[in-house]
């Protein structure tokens, strides 16, 4: 699996940990920044670049997901969700990590580096990666409606 990861200064240490761990697990991990600690950095460009890479990989037929990290993960999720084709979900426990994939076919997980230990975050990410989209008609229908609005602005 290709994994695109981005963070802000609050998640930089966690990002480095995850890159090492996910690579060890056999994933191909791409770091979209930042490259150095800067307490005044602006996460939107990092997260948007990671999200763009997820969409590009998926459109090319590659299995790809994204991870965006911040102090809470909220702003990073919002930034990633501005990219067409991204469904970024904030996960804070096992249920939200799994349901993001199972019900929403999320392709980016957002996590708060100040909310969890490194091991907890890795566990939530592994659950997210492993959980398939259910394909249930009701979930597919809802995702399709979101996509229609995203592409056309029409509410159906």
Backbone as CSV, one residue per row, in Angstrom:
resi,resn,N_x,N_y,N_z,CA_x,CA_y,CA_z,C_x,C_y,C_z
1,UNK,0.847,-1.179,0.000,0.000,0.000,0.000,0.887,1.234,0.000
2,UNK,0.505,2.204,-0.823,1.188,3.503,-0.805,0.502,4.368,0.241
3,UNK,1.291,4.987,1.084,0.772,5.838,2.150,1.403,7.223,2.001
4,UNK,0.563,8.242,1.924,1.031,9.619,1.853,0.768,10.266,3.209
5,UNK,1.802,10.853,3.802,1.696,11.394,5.142,2.115,12.857,5.166
6,UNK,1.387,13.649,5.948,1.714,15.062,6.140,1.342,15.443,7.560
7,UNK,1.954,16.504,8.035,1.728,16.919,9.408,1.963,18.415,9.556
8,UNK,1.821,18.872,10.766,2.310,20.191,11.145,3.388,19.965,12.200
9,UNK,3.861,21.032,12.813,4.937,20.893,13.800,4.541,19.996,14.971
10,UNK,3.269,20.008,15.359,2.827,19.218,16.509,2.939,17.715,16.254
11,UNK,2.856,17.306,15.006,2.900,15.886,14.682,4.194,15.426,14.050
12,UNK,5.205,16.302,14.012,6.433,15.955,13.291,7.123,14.726,13.852
13,UNK,7.297,14.658,15.155,7.949,13.489,15.767,7.118,12.225,15.523
14,UNK,5.814,12.330,15.661,4.921,11.204,15.402,5.015,10.774,13.934
15,UNK,5.084,11.737,13.037,5.207,11.439,11.615,6.456,10.606,11.334
16,UNK,7.567,11.003,11.908,8.817,10.250,11.708,8.696,8.827,12.250
17,UNK,8.064,8.674,13.408,7.812,7.351,13.980,6.960,6.509,13.031
18,UNK,5.872,7.093,12.526,4.966,6.352,11.642,5.632,5.969,10.327
19,UNK,6.441,6.848,9.786,7.139,6.530,8.540,8.025,5.299,8.744
20,UNK,8.754,5.269,9.848,9.605,4.100,10.137,8.771,2.833,10.322
21,UNK,7.728,2.920,11.134,6.916,1.741,11.450,6.154,1.230,10.231
22,UNK,5.556,2.109,9.484,4.773,1.685,8.318,5.669,1.138,7.215
23,UNK,6.855,1.684,7.076,7.822,1.148,6.110,8.242,-0.255,6.533
24,UNK,8.481,-0.449,7.814,8.830,-1.774,8.337,7.724,-2.786,8.065
25,UNK,6.479,-2.320,8.081,5.335,-3.202,7.818,5.142,-3.471,6.325
26,UNK,5.986,-2.873,5.488,5.937,-3.157,4.055,5.225,-2.123,3.208
27,UNK,4.804,-1.027,3.814,4.129,0.021,3.045,5.159,0.936,2.393
28,UNK,4.770,1.516,1.278,5.594,2.495,0.595,5.110,3.874,1.067
29,UNK,5.909,4.556,1.876,5.468,5.780,2.541,6.130,7.003,1.904
30,UNK,5.314,8.008,1.614,5.778,9.258,1.030,5.508,10.388,2.021
31,UNK,6.552,11.110,2.375,6.478,12.189,3.350,6.278,13.523,2.623
32,UNK,5.160,14.184,2.907,4.840,15.452,2.256,5.123,16.654,3.150
33,UNK,5.835,16.419,4.223,6.329,17.516,5.027,5.569,17.733,6.307
34,UNK,6.173,18.619,7.067,7.364,19.419,6.822,8.644,18.604,7.003
35,UNK,9.755,19.146,6.542,11.033,18.436,6.656,11.769,18.791,7.943
36,UNK,11.396,19.903,8.570,12.053,20.324,9.802,11.025,20.979,10.719
37,UNK,11.321,20.987,11.998,10.432,21.575,12.986,10.398,23.095,12.840
38,UNK,9.188,23.628,12.716,8.974,25.066,12.688,7.647,25.319,13.408
39,UNK,7.697,25.896,14.608,6.459,26.082,15.373,5.458,27.026,14.707
40,UNK,5.874,27.715,13.657,4.983,28.628,12.943,4.603,28.106,11.559
41,UNK,4.852,26.818,11.307,4.554,26.278,9.980,3.049,26.326,9.692
42,UNK,2.721,26.216,8.433,1.337,26.214,7.976,1.041,24.857,7.349
43,UNK,0.225,24.069,8.043,-0.069,22.700,7.627,-0.874,22.569,6.335
44,UNK,-1.705,23.547,5.918,-2.549,23.281,4.754,-1.796,22.800,3.518
45,UNK,-0.675,23.422,3.176,0.021,22.997,1.960,0.537,21.568,2.081
46,UNK,1.033,21.180,3.240,1.517,19.809,3.429,0.370,18.809,3.266
47,UNK,-0.751,19.098,3.919,-1.884,18.168,3.885,-2.546,18.123,2.509
48,UNK,-2.638,19.258,1.863,-3.221,19.288,0.514,-2.332,18.520,-0.453
49,UNK,-1.023,18.671,-0.347,-0.119,17.913,-1.224,-0.246,16.413,-0.994
50,UNK,-0.378,15.989,0.253,-0.566,14.559,0.528,-1.884,14.078,-0.075
51,UNK,-2.940,14.864,0.093,-4.247,14.490,-0.446,-4.225,14.430,-1.973
52,UNK,-3.580,15.393,-2.600,-3.449,15.365,-4.068,-2.729,14.104,-4.529
53,UNK,-1.718,13.688,-3.792,-0.967,12.481,-4.151,-1.830,11.228,-4.000
54,UNK,-2.680,11.192,-2.976,-3.593,10.051,-2.810,-4.523,9.955,-4.007
55,UNK,-5.123,11.074,-4.390,-6.046,11.088,-5.533,-5.319,10.675,-6.804
56,UNK,-4.130,11.210,-7.032,-3.372,10.869,-8.244,-3.056,9.383,-8.285
57,UNK,-2.619,8.824,-7.163,-2.324,7.389,-7.120,-3.572,6.564,-7.366
58,UNK,-4.675,6.928,-6.721,-5.908,6.163,-6.891,-6.418,6.252,-8.329
59,UNK,-6.302,7.418,-8.945,-6.729,7.563,-10.337,-5.849,6.751,-11.277
60,UNK,-4.591,6.536,-10.873,-3.667,5.729,-11.677,-3.813,4.235,-11.387
61,UNK,-4.736,3.874,-10.496,-4.985,2.469,-10.194,-4.154,1.905,-9.061
62,UNK,-3.424,2.754,-8.366,-2.597,2.280,-7.239,-3.422,2.292,-5.962
63,UNK,-3.147,1.326,-5.109,-3.751,1.310,-3.780,-3.033,2.351,-2.939
64,UNK,-3.764,3.377,-2.496,-3.127,4.460,-1.748,-4.096,5.029,-0.724
65,UNK,-3.544,5.417,0.405,-4.278,6.105,1.459,-3.404,7.228,1.989
66,UNK,-4.012,8.116,2.764,-3.268,9.219,3.342,-3.437,9.298,4.837
67,UNK,-2.465,9.930,5.470,-2.480,10.206,6.898,-2.123,11.674,7.069
68,UNK,-2.963,12.426,7.795,-2.638,13.802,8.131,-2.685,13.948,9.648
69,UNK,-1.668,14.620,10.172,-1.495,14.739,11.615,-1.390,16.195,12.022
70,UNK,-1.866,16.489,13.197,-1.701,17.809,13.791,-1.893,17.674,15.280
71,UNK,-1.992,18.780,15.973,-2.230,18.715,17.407,-3.534,17.997,17.704
72,UNK,-4.588,18.391,17.009,-5.891,17.731,17.158,-6.265,16.907,15.933
73,UNK,-5.738,17.265,14.777,-6.097,16.620,13.517,-7.253,17.304,12.810
74,UNK,-7.913,18.233,13.473,-9.082,18.886,12.879,-8.739,19.731,11.663
75,UNK,-7.821,20.663,11.808,-7.468,21.531,10.692,-6.899,20.754,9.529
76,UNK,-6.115,19.734,9.847,-5.498,18.912,8.805,-6.565,18.147,8.022
77,UNK,-7.582,17.662,8.721,-8.690,16.987,8.056,-9.431,17.957,7.143
78,UNK,-9.667,19.154,7.621,-10.371,20.161,6.814,-9.575,20.471,5.545
79,UNK,-8.268,20.668,5.692,-7.428,20.968,4.525,-7.475,19.827,3.511
80,UNK,-7.304,18.601,3.969,-7.316,17.449,3.059,-8.656,17.329,2.348
81,UNK,-9.737,17.609,3.052,-11.073,17.480,2.460,-11.371,18.520,1.397
82,UNK,-10.531,19.507,1.214,-10.720,20.492,0.151,-10.298,19.946,-1.210
83,UNK,-9.623,18.809,-1.228,-9.161,18.192,-2.474,-10.270,17.301,-3.025
84,UNK,-10.646,17.522,-4.285,-11.680,16.687,-4.913,-11.251,15.230,-4.870
85,UNK,-12.180,14.390,-4.436,-11.918,12.960,-4.374,-11.425,12.484,-3.024
86,UNK,-11.199,13.400,-2.115,-10.734,13.007,-0.781,-11.913,12.932,0.172
87,UNK,-11.895,11.875,0.953,-12.813,11.707,2.065,-11.932,11.470,3.290
88,UNK,-11.604,12.554,3.972,-10.737,12.480,5.151,-11.606,12.418,6.400
89,UNK,-11.261,11.518,7.292,-12.025,11.313,8.512,-11.122,11.432,9.730
90,UNK,-11.582,12.186,10.712,-10.877,12.300,11.979,-11.187,11.058,12.806
91,UNK,-10.148,10.357,13.225,-10.328,9.151,14.043,-9.770,9.404,15.431
92,UNK,-10.512,8.964,16.435,-10.047,9.152,17.807,-10.183,7.884,18.640
93,UNK,-10.753,6.831,18.044,-10.816,5.538,18.722,-10.945,4.441,17.663
94,UNK,-10.972,3.198,18.105,-11.019,2.072,17.161,-12.245,2.135,16.269
95,UNK,-13.385,2.458,16.848,-14.627,2.483,16.086,-14.585,3.530,14.974
96,UNK,-14.126,4.738,15.285,-14.107,5.782,14.253,-13.084,5.476,13.166
97,UNK,-11.997,4.831,13.520,-10.998,4.460,12.507,-11.560,3.415,11.550
98,UNK,-12.246,2.417,12.089,-12.792,1.360,11.238,-14.005,1.835,10.426
99,UNK,-14.901,2.567,11.079,-16.104,3.025,10.382,-15.792,4.018,9.269
100,UNK,-14.714,4.777,9.424,-14.318,5.701,8.362,-14.121,4.957,7.051
101,UNK,-13.533,3.780,7.125,-13.316,2.969,5.919,-14.568,2.165,5.573
102,UNK,-15.143,1.486,6.557,-16.259,0.572,6.311,-17.487,1.286,5.753
103,UNK,-17.844,2.429,6.313,-19.065,3.132,5.900,-18.809,4.282,4.938
104,UNK,-17.682,4.954,5.064,-17.437,6.168,4.286,-16.378,6.013,3.214
105,UNK,-15.755,4.858,3.125,-14.674,4.613,2.172,-13.666,5.756,2.211
106,UNK,-13.353,6.209,3.448,-12.395,7.300,3.620,-11.051,6.879,3.049
107,UNK,-10.372,7.834,2.428,-9.053,7.532,1.872,-7.941,8.313,2.579
108,UNK,-8.315,9.104,3.573,-7.345,9.802,4.422,-7.835,9.723,5.859
109,UNK,-6.920,9.415,6.762,-7.224,9.425,8.192,-6.504,10.615,8.813
110,UNK,-7.219,11.336,9.662,-6.654,12.467,10.393,-6.588,12.091,11.865
111,UNK,-5.459,12.427,12.488,-5.262,12.084,13.896,-4.585,13.221,14.636
112,UNK,-4.902,13.329,15.917,-4.305,14.342,16.764,-3.091,13.810,17.505
113,UNK,-1.943,14.368,17.209,-0.700,13.930,17.849,-0.688,14.242,19.342
114,UNK,-1.436,15.251,19.751,-1.495,15.610,21.174,-2.606,14.868,21.906
115,UNK,-3.304,14.004,21.201,-4.442,13.304,21.775,-4.152,11.834,22.094
116,UNK,-3.084,11.282,21.504,-2.807,9.852,21.606,-1.306,9.602,21.720
117,UNK,-0.972,8.428,22.239,0.429,7.991,22.230,0.790,7.530,20.822
118,UNK,2.072,7.392,20.559,2.518,6.889,19.260,1.937,5.510,18.975
119,UNK,1.958,4.631,19.952,1.436,3.279,19.746,-0.065,3.292,19.478
120,UNK,-0.812,4.163,20.153,-2.251,4.268,19.896,-2.509,4.725,18.465
121,UNK,-1.752,5.721,18.010,-1.926,6.224,16.644,-1.607,5.133,15.630
122,UNK,-0.514,4.431,15.829,-0.158,3.348,14.910,-1.254,2.293,14.877
123,UNK,-1.818,1.965,16.024,-2.898,0.982,16.091,-4.121,1.466,15.298
124,UNK,-4.501,2.726,15.484,-5.658,3.261,14.756,-5.411,3.272,13.253
125,UNK,-4.208,3.613,12.861,-3.867,3.618,11.431,-3.910,2.205,10.864
126,UNK,-3.382,1.244,11.588,-3.421,-0.141,11.110,-4.857,-0.637,10.972
127,UNK,-5.736,-0.256,11.892,-7.151,-0.621,11.766,-7.762,0.025,10.524
128,UNK,-7.450,1.281,10.312,-7.951,2.029,9.152,-7.500,1.370,7.851
129,UNK,-6.231,1.053,7.765,-5.681,0.438,6.552,-6.323,-0.928,6.288
130,UNK,-6.510,-1.703,7.334,-6.996,-3.083,7.186,-8.489,-3.181,6.899
131,UNK,-9.250,-2.164,7.274,-10.712,-2.236,7.147,-11.138,-1.937,5.716
132,UNK,-11.831,-2.863,5.076,-12.315,-2.588,3.713,-13.627,-1.804,3.740
133,UNK,-13.922,-1.142,2.645,-15.228,-0.518,2.460,-16.247,-1.633,2.327
134,UNK,-17.365,-1.508,3.025,-18.376,-2.574,3.027,-19.029,-2.746,1.661
135,UNK,-19.137,-1.660,0.898,-19.826,-1.739,-0.391,-21.329,-1.762,-0.256
136,UNK,-21.849,-1.681,0.975,-23.299,-1.675,1.164,-23.924,-0.572,0.314
137,UNK,-25.074,-0.863,-0.270,-25.735,0.057,-1.182,-25.972,1.414,-0.538
138,UNK,-26.431,1.431,0.715,-26.749,2.712,1.359,-25.510,3.582,1.516
139,UNK,-24.372,2.964,1.823,-23.137,3.733,1.976,-22.627,4.207,0.613
140,UNK,-22.676,3.328,-0.378,-22.244,3.697,-1.729,-23.114,4.822,-2.278
141,UNK,-24.401,4.768,-2.027,-25.332,5.801,-2.494,-24.980,7.157,-1.875
142,UNK,-24.683,7.152,-0.589,-24.360,8.403,0.104,-23.037,8.990,-0.387
143,UNK,-22.071,8.136,-0.596,-20.771,8.591,-1.101,-20.932,9.162,-2.510
144,UNK,-21.770,8.517,-3.306,-22.023,9.008,-4.663,-22.645,10.405,-4.620
145,UNK,-23.575,10.636,-3.696,-24.204,11.946,-3.566,-23.184,13.019,-3.193
146,UNK,-22.270,12.676,-2.314,-21.201,13.619,-1.946,-20.356,13.935,-3.185
147,UNK,-20.026,12.899,-3.950,-19.232,13.083,-5.165,-19.923,13.947,-6.196
148,UNK,-21.231,13.764,-6.353,-21.989,14.588,-7.299,-21.922,16.046,-6.877
149,UNK,-22.125,16.311,-5.587,-22.049,17.696,-5.121,-20.640,18.252,-5.340
150,UNK,-19.641,17.445,-5.040,-18.254,17.877,-5.191,-17.948,18.259,-6.639
151,UNK,-18.491,17.508,-7.584,-18.204,17.738,-8.999,-19.077,18.824,-9.626
152,UNK,-20.346,18.907,-9.191,-21.286,19.774,-9.896,-21.888,20.882,-9.038
153,UNK,-21.854,20.723,-7.731,-22.526,21.668,-6.843,-24.000,21.353,-6.668
154,UNK,-24.468,20.292,-7.318,-25.869,19.894,-7.220,-26.083,19.035,-5.973
155,UNK,-27.143,19.309,-5.251,-27.535,18.496,-4.103,-28.616,17.540,-4.574
156,UNK,-28.329,16.270,-4.480,-29.294,15.253,-4.947,-29.771,14.390,-3.802
